[in-house]
Amino acid sequence: MMKAVIAFLRSLFNRPKVHAISTPKSEENGGGNHPIAPDHKAAYSSWMKQHPSALLMFDKMMEAAKGKRIVVFLDYDGTLSHIVNDPDRAFMTNEMRGAVSDVSKRFPTAIISGRSRDKVKQFVKLDNVYYAGSHGMDIMAPTRPLTSGGKHRPQVNRKGNEGSFQPAKKFLPAIQEIFTALEESTSKVEGARLEDNRFCVSVHFRQVSKEDYDILEEKVKSVLENYPDFRLTRGRKVMEIRPCIEWNKGHALEYLLENLGLSNSGDVLPLYIGDDRTDEDAFKVIERRGQGISIVVSSVPKDTKAHYSLQDPTEVYKFLSDLATSMTE
Ligand SMILES: O=P(O)(O)OC[C@H]1O[C@H](O[C@H]2O[C@H](CO)[C@@H](O)[C@H](O)[C@H]2O)[C@H](O)[C@@H](O)[C@@H]1O
């Protein structure tokens, strides 16, 4: 009996310590560290083999980029800023702003966002980057090539050098009508929130209780029945209403390269970082061009065309800081 008690006590003391696994983080917790199940960790590790960390692959990437002209494209929400409950408070940190600014001094840099162009510019607050809002449907870019064989010098604010490109302009009156109709029809769904993104409307449901998701979606769909020229797409806890035109973040990337006079250069290397479904259109363009660097921001396995990954905006910051000081000549 005594022997059995001693054996039991020994087994208690000899047990290996159990450590909470703190990464990857769940998308919906806004980036906080929470313990996750080991099988999720295994799935993430296996996904990371297909989409290796852009931080770990940085030196290799820069080696391959030597002699090439990097053009940087950045998504905003979930990439430059952490996902938060209140879309009006998705601020980027001053450190991130500094890193983007440093990068833009070395490489042409554009922010391509689902937000309205004005809104994303208010968040980013940098003059020497190009802005494409409404998922690329509202671009402020040079109207003629700014390069003449030498190094690119960003000159976006010089008079006469930039103009807006708005392929969905004719849809503006209808999108405003849709916004008003949605205000009316979704007002009773607690937590639902509309955002006017100029050429698109976002219907946020991050703060809506799960039981009401279907009700909200039905309301949105019923408004859209009257507007056959518009379609519904989905992002992170958001439904987005946008015109049915063939124009997305991938087209915006190509448009910007073209207007920088860089679209046909064999030595141009577009680098795109984004976290959401709409960024996949840009990843596809990079894949089709057969040159470029595509990086998805995700801390969970997801279906993506991107080659590399970064876990969250904190890792994006580290990557951009490295890029700003990299040797690419
Ligand atoms: O293309 P993006 O710049 O990534 O914009 C896509 C949507 O981003 C914003 O919504 C997301 O971020 C919010 C703030 O963190 C979050 O509350 C929301 O749940 C996310 O979906 C933006 O508010 C949307 O209008 C954009 O369409």
The ligand as an SDF file (V2000), in Angstrom:
LIG
                    3D

 27 28  0  0  0  0  0  0  0  0999 V2000
   -8.9450   46.7220  -47.5840 O   0  0  0  0  0  0  0  0  0  0  0  0
   -8.8550   47.0860  -46.1390 P   0  0  0  0  0  0  0  0  0  0  0  0
   -8.0590   48.3440  -45.9050 O   0  0  0  0  0  0  0  0  0  0  0  0
   -8.3480   45.9460  -45.3010 O   0  0  0  0  0  0  0  0  0  0  0  0
  -10.3610   47.3960  -45.7040 O   0  0  0  0  0  0  0  0  0  0  0  0
  -11.3030   46.3390  -45.5300 C   0  0  0  0  0  0  0  0  0  0  0  0
  -12.3270   46.7690  -44.4930 C   0  0  0  0  0  0  0  0  0  0  0  0
  -11.5540   47.1730  -43.3690 O   0  0  0  0  0  0  0  0  0  0  0  0
  -12.2550   47.7810  -42.2740 C   0  0  0  0  0  0  0  0  0  0  0  0
  -12.9650   46.7680  -41.5810 O   0  0  0  0  0  0  0  0  0  0  0  0
  -12.1310   45.8460  -40.9010 C   0  0  0  0  0  0  0  0  0  0  0  0
  -11.3790   46.5320  -39.8890 O   0  0  0  0  0  0  0  0  0  0  0  0
  -12.1980   47.1370  -38.8320 C   0  0  0  0  0  0  0  0  0  0  0  0
  -11.2640   47.9000  -37.9070 C   0  0  0  0  0  0  0  0  0  0  0  0
  -10.2650   47.0870  -37.4010 O   0  0  0  0  0  0  0  0  0  0  0  0
  -12.9750   46.0110  -38.1280 C   0  0  0  0  0  0  0  0  0  0  0  0
  -13.8030   46.5690  -37.1110 O   0  0  0  0  0  0  0  0  0  0  0  0
  -13.8460   45.2780  -39.1610 C   0  0  0  0  0  0  0  0  0  0  0  0
  -14.5020   44.1820  -38.5410 O   0  0  0  0  0  0  0  0  0  0  0  0
  -12.9740   44.7370  -40.3070 C   0  0  0  0  0  0  0  0  0  0  0  0
  -13.7730   44.1450  -41.3250 O   0  0  0  0  0  0  0  0  0  0  0  0
  -13.1500   48.8850  -42.7550 C   0  0  0  0  0  0  0  0  0  0  0  0
  -13.8610   49.4050  -41.6470 O   0  0  0  0  0  0  0  0  0  0  0  0
  -14.0610   48.4110  -43.8490 C   0  0  0  0  0  0  0  0  0  0  0  0
  -14.8750   49.4680  -44.3180 O   0  0  0  0  0  0  0  0  0  0  0  0
  -13.1880   47.9200  -44.9940 C   0  0  0  0  0  0  0  0  0  0  0  0
  -14.0100   47.4890  -46.0520 O   0  0  0  0  0  0  0  0  0  0  0  0
  1  2  2  0
  2  3  1  0
  2  4  1  0
  2  5  1  0
  5  6  1  0
  6  7  1  0
  7  8  1  0
  7 26  1  0
  8  9  1  0
  9 10  1  0
  9 22  1  0
 10 11  1  0
 11 12  1  0
 11 20  1  0
 12 13  1  0
 13 14  1  0
 13 16  1  0
 14 15  1  0
 16 17  1  0
 16 18  1  0
 18 19  1  0
 18 20  1  0
 20 21  1  0
 22 23  1  0
 22 24  1  0
 24 25  1  0
 24 26  1  0
 26 27  1  0
M  END
$$$$
